[in-house]
Amino acid sequence: MFHQFFAMVANEYSEQIAAMPYGYSMNSLVLLHHWGEDFELTRWNKLVEKVSFHKLTFRVSQNVKANKNDYYNWIISNYSN
């Protein structure tokens, strides 16, 4: 339903949508590729220099959830309420 609503808004405001930067989201995919790796503070600092995150995906594999030392679980532990 949200996608249908967003499509209507995007059609109505196509110039504004076209002006939005879209390359920024590619950096978020970088973090996704490191979800299951063991956490290293040095690498984390390098990642967050380039990547910001505003939400975490609900499609996290079970092996990533099971590794309590990975980036995904570090983010959950340190940034969730």
ABEGO torsion letter per residue (X at the ends): XAAAAAAAAAAAAAAAAAABBAAAAAAAAAAAAAAABBBBAAAAAAAAAABBBABBBABBBAAAAABAABAAAAAAAAABX
